[in-house]
Amino acid sequence: MTVELTEELTKEFGKPVLNLVFSPKKLTEKSELVTHGGFIPSKILLFLQEKGQKVVVKEVPKFSLTKSEVEKMVFSSRKFEVKNKKNIIYELVFNYKVIFVSDEKTEELYSVKIDSENKISVSKISIFAEDFFGQKEILELSQRDSGVISENEINEKFLFASKELEKVLAKRIAEIENQLLNRLVGNLKRIKNYYSEQIETFSKSVVPDLQAKAVFLKQELERKKVEEINFHSLKVDLVLLSFQILEKEKIDFLLKVGEKEVVASLDCSSGKFDLPKCEGCKTQTLKFETCEKNHFLCENCHPVCSSCGKETCVACGTSVCTFDGKVLCKKCEKTCDSCGLFTCKTHSHFSEIGNQIVCENCLVVCKNCGAKVSVDFAFGCSVSGEGLFCENCLNTCRNCLKKYLKKFESECSFCGQVFCEDCSQKCSFCGLTNCQLHLSNCVECGKSLCKTHAKKDLQSQDIFCEKHFEKESEN
């Protein structure tokens, strides 16, 4: 391969042309052998080492818009004005060499790209190289114009890029350390086996010198373990190889509507036109309206309230009726006090108990009295199993604490307290109703007994009806 050298490389090599071969078999007196780490690659790398460390790239503007052209793009019923201003924006790329050193040495290249809004991206391979070459003007940093970024700002971005790269590298470091640990465990096992055999042999010897040798080998084993652990500890170095500054021209169009100001920006290099974002849905648009609070809204984010007919604002807050899907302003929306759903006036109801506003899903009509109440104040009857009933038609049993219709309550003839029918029974002999506390059952026949008809055997303390009490007494 014949290579014609540049003027600078001609001075380095002392000749304008190099005849390169890649196999020793093809080497002649007039040719140069190229091998990994050989003279030719090393000399070129040394020459290039200081080249391109600091590069400024200025993109040639290809797109433009005038103030009048932007004004024609705007659609709004509001009065507006447009002002334009040219700005310079920048992107920075820092190229790092990451060196992993342990029992093995590995080097990897990473690029960190930061734009003017501090958005950052990290890549293991410099995917950004194409962005900095092609039809762009390239200047040395010392030859550049004053530009838009100072040395202090570059240093701040460098620290920011380094911290972000360290976060990305955390996973890579964990992978390498896991591999290191596996190798360390294997090496320690091998060393231990090697020394243990010798130590065991010498320890069994009756010769003093050999016993001393065993002690020495034990100490040597511990030193070897420490050496291996240190040898397999990972050290990571970040080396900044170079950085590039990409400068672009941008035109900002300031759109003023009353007291509201928004910005549309044109990237003169790519032609990307970033429009102001709707404060309701974040859609970029030049078709807009503004609300009373000066929110910038697209045509979809200022609908008319279905109840009062006024324009609403999604940014200020609008709702949709859960039942018919119609838009509601804040003043017309109703919130169900039970489930929290939004409803319109048509689909909301007043609860006769609790002073609540409830939706149709949470409205209950009492089966006993017909009252319309919230589901929070409606319950089933524990005795009949029916429901639902309002609180006014129910009582709470003081024994089981369950709710029941009032028609299923009973009064204890002994204590006068009221209970549900499930927690009271009639005496099998006199028919009087008693609560469970003042009711007993005959141990022989199981009949319910009030206090009057319950007979207690003093010896056994058992309760009997009169019939079985007499039999028990006879026995």
N, C-alpha and C positions, 0 to 999 in steps of 0.2 A: 504494500500500500504506500503510495506516494502522497505526502502531505505538504502543502505550501504554507509556510508560517507567516504570521502577522509580523509587522515591523518590530513590535516589542519582543515577541518570541524569537525572532531572528537574532536579536542582540543577546538573548539568554543562551541560545544553543550555538551561536557563532556561524550559522549557515541558514539559508533561506528555505531549504527543502529537507524533509526527513523521509527516508525510505524505511518503512516499518514492516517487521515480520513478527509473527506470533508463534513460531515454532523454531526451536534450535536447529532443526534440520535445514531450514531455509536461510539461516544466517550467513551473510557474506561480509566482506570487508567494508562495503559501502552501505550496509543496512544496519538498522538498530532493532534489537530484540525487545519486545514489549511483554513483560510478565507482571503478575500481581506483586506490588511492592517494589518493582524494578526501578531503574534509573529514570527512564522517560516519564512514567506516570508520576513518580515522586517529584521530579523537577517541575512538572506542569502544575501539580497540586500546590507546591511551595510558592510558585509564581502567582497562582490564583488565590492564595490564602487570604490576602488582604484586599482582594478585589470584590466589589459588590457588597461590602458589609453594610453600607449605608446608601440607599438608593431612593431618589424621589422620582415618582412617575406622575406626569400630568397628562390626563386624558384629553384628547382633542374633542371639543364640543361638536356634536352632530345634530342636535335637536334644539329647537327654540320655539317659544310661544310669546305672542305679544299680549299686552293688556287688553286690547280690543277683542282679540280672539277668545280669551278667557271669558270676557263679559258676555259674549254670544253663547257660551256654554251654560251660563247660569239661568236657571228657571225658578222664579220665586214671585210670590205676590207681594213680598216685602221690598222696600226700597234698599238698595245696596250700592256700595262703591268698591272698586278694585284698585289696589296699588301693587306694583311689582318691584322686586329688588334682587340683584344677582349676588350670590354667596359662593364661597368655596367650602366644600366639605371634604373630609379625608377619611381614609381607612388605613390602619396600621397592621402590618404582618410581622410578627417576630418569629424567627426560625431558630429552633433550639436543637442542640445535640444532647441527648440524655444518655449518660454513661452509667451502666449498672456494673459494679465491681464486687466480686466475691471470689469463689474458687474459679469462676469463669468471668470473662469481661465481655459485655454486650453493649453495643451502641445503637441507638435508634434516633431517627429524626422526627421532629414534630413542628408543626406550624400553628401559631395562634393568631387569629384574625380578629381585630376590634374595629368597629365602625364608629362614626362620630356620636352615635347615641349609646355607646358602650355595650352594644350587642356583641357577644363574643362566641367564637366557634373554634374548636380544636381539632386538628387532623394529624394523624400519624405520618401521612405523606403530604407533601406540599401541593395540595390540589389547587392552590391559588396562583401558581406560577404563571398560568396562561393569562391571568388578569393583569399582569404587570408588563407584558410584552406584546408584540404585535404593532398596531398602529398607534403607538403612544410615544410621547417625548420623554426620554430618560435623562436625568441630570444628576451629577454628583451632589451630595448634601451641601458641600462647601460652595457650590455654584448656584444653589437654588435661590428663589426669591424669598422674601420674608415669610410668606405662606400663612397658614392658619393655625399652626401648632408650634409651641415653643419647646425648648429642650427640657424644661421642667415638666411639661405635659407629657412628653415622650417618656420621661423617667417614671411618671405616675402610671402611664399605660403599661410600661414594662413590668412594674411591680404587680399590677392587676393581672397581666397575662401570665406571669410566673405563678401566682397563687392559683389561677384557674387551671393551669397545666398540672400543678401539684395535685389538685383534686382528681383530675382525669387519670393521673399516673398511679393513684392509690390502688386501683384495681389491678393494674399491671404489676405493681410492686408485690401485691399479695400473691399473684400467680408465680412470680419468680421466687418468692420466699417459700412457697409451698414446694416448688421443685428443689430448692436448696435443702429444705428439711429432709426430703426423701433421700437426697445424696448424703447428707450428714449422718442420718440414721444408718445407712448402709456402710459408710466408712467407719463409724464408731464400732459397729458390730464386727467388722473385719479386723480392726486394730485390737479389740478386746479378745477375740478368738486367738489372734497371733501371740499376744503377750500371755494370755491365760495358760496356754499349753506349756510355755517355758517356765512360768512361775510355779505351776503345779509340779513340774519335773524337778526343779531346783529345790523347792520346799521340802520334798520327800528325802532329799539327800542328807546324809549324816556329816558330810564334809562342810566345815564352817564357811569356807570361801564360797561354796555354792549356795548356802543359805543366805549369805550376804548378797549374793547375786540376785536372789529371788526378791529381797527387799528393794534392791535398786530397780529391778524391773517393774515392781509395783508403783514406785515413784515415777518411773519413766512413762508408765501407762497413763497416769493421771495428767502428766505434762502433755502427752500426746492428745488426750481428750480435749484439754483446754485449747491447744493449738488448732485442732480441727474445728472446734466451735468458733474460734476467732476467724479462722480461714473461711468459714461458711457464713459469716455475717455479711449482710448486704449493705453496700454504700452506694448512694445515688447522687450524681452530680448533674446539674443543669448548666449547660454552656450555651450562651447566646452566640450564634454564628453570624446572624445578620438581621437587619430589619429593613422594611420598605414602607414608604409613605405613598399612598395613592391619593392624589388630589383630583377632585371632580368639581365641575361647575354646576351650580344649582340655581334655579330661579324660583323665588318664593313669591306667591301671589297672595297678598293680604286682602281678604274679603270681609268687609265691615257691614254689619246689618244692625243699625241702631247702636246699642252699647256692646253688641256681640262682635267678636273678631275671631275668624278662623283662617287657616292657612292651607293653600294648595301648593305643592312643590313639584317642579319638573327637574328630573335628572337629565342634564344636557348630554350626557354620554350614552346612556342606555335608552333614553326616551321614556322612562317610567314616570308617569304622572300620578302622584299621590294626592288624592282629593281629601277634603276635610271629612271627618267621620261623624255620622249621626250619633247624637248623645243618647239615643234610645236603643238602637240595635248595632251600632258601630260600623254600619255599612258606609263605604266611601261614596259621596254624592255631591253634585252641584245643583240637584233639584231639591230644594229645601223650603222649610218654613221655620218660624221661631215662635215660641210660646210666650206667655206673660213674664216668665222668669228667664227669658232669653236663651232657652235651650235650642241648639241647632238640630233640626229634625229632618229626616227624609220624609217623602210623601206617605210612607206607610206608618210612620210613628206619630202622626197627629190626627187620629181618627175622630169622628163625631160621636159624642155620647148618645147612646140609644134612648136614654131617659130624658135628659134635658135639652138635647140638640146642640150643645156647645162643643167647640173643638177641644180635644184633650191632648195631653202630652205624655208619652210613654216614659220620658225621663223624670217627669214630676210624679208619675205614678198613675197607671190605669189598671182596670180590672176587667175580667170577662165573666159574665154570668155563667155559672156552672151548668145551668139547665138549658139555656137557649143560645149560649155562645156570643151574646151581644156585648159590645164594648160599653164600659161604664166609667165615668169620671170619679174622682175621689169623693165628691160630695154625694153622688148618687149610689155608690156601691154600698151594699149591705154585707155584713160578715156574720155568718152563723155562729152564735155563742156556744153551740155545742160541738160542731166539727171543724169550724174555721173556714168553711168554703165561702167563696164570694157569690152573692146572688143579686139580682135586681129586685125592684120593689114588688114586681108581680110574683116572684117565686120566694119571697120571704114572708114570714108569719110571726105574729106576736103570741108568745106563750102566756096563758092565763095564770100560770104559776111561775114565779121567779123573775118576771119582767124581762124575759129574754126575747131576742130576735132569732128565729131559727129558719133553716131552709126546709124544703119539702121532704127531704130524706129524714130529717130529725123531728118532724112534726108528728105527734101522736094524738088520735082522738080517743078519749076515754070510753071504753065499752059500757061503762055503768051510767055516767052522767052526760057524756057527749062533749065534755070540755076539750079544747085544743091546747095541748101542753107540749113542752119540750120533752124529748126522750130522756133527758136527765131527771125528769120528775114523773116518770111513768114506770110502773113495775107490774109484774104478774102476781096473781094470787097464789100463795103457797099451798092453800088448802084445796082449791078447785083445779089448780094448774092452768087456769085461763089468764088471759091478758090481752092487751095491756090496759092498766087503769091509772088514773091520776092519783096523786098523793092524798087528795081530799077524800077519796073514796076508800082509802086503805088505812089500816092500823098496823102497828108493829107489835108483835107478840113479845111480852117481857121475858118469856122463857126461852124461845128459840131464836128471837130477834128477827124472824122473817115477817114479810108484809102479807096481809090477807084482807079480803073484803070484809067490811064491818058485819055483814050478815052471817059470817062464819065465826063470830066470836062468842065466847061463853064466859059467864061470871061464876067464880068459885063460891059455893054456898058457905064455905068455912071462913075464907079470908076476904071475900068480896072483890078480889082483883079480877081483871079481865084478861083472857088468854084466847089464842086461836083454838079451833076445834081439835086440831092435831095434838095440842098440849093439854087437853082436858078430857074427862070421861064422866059418864053417869054411874052412880052407884047401882049395882045390880039388884038391890033390894028396895031402896026408897026412891030411886030415880033422880036424886039430886046431883047436880054437876059439881065436880071438884077439879082443882088443878092437880098436876102431877105431884106437887109437894104434899098435898093434903089428901091424897088418894093412895090406897093400898090394894094388894091383890092376895087372895087366899092362896096359901102355899099348896093346898090340896086340889081345889077346883079351878083356880085362876080367876075367879070372878072379881070384878071391881068393887071396892068397898069404901064408903065414906068413913069419917072418923067415928060416927055413931055405930055403924055396923061392923067395924073392924075389931076383932078380938085378939089380944096378944097373950101368948103363953109365956108366963113369967119365967119359967125354967129354960125354955129353948129360945125365947124372944121371937118366935115365929108368929105371923099374922094368919088368922083363920076367919072364915065366915062363922055365923052362929052354929050352923049345922055341924061343921067339921070341928069346931071348938069343943062342942059337947062330946063328940066321939073321942077327941084327944084327951078330954078331962076324964072320961070313963076309963081310958087306958092308964 
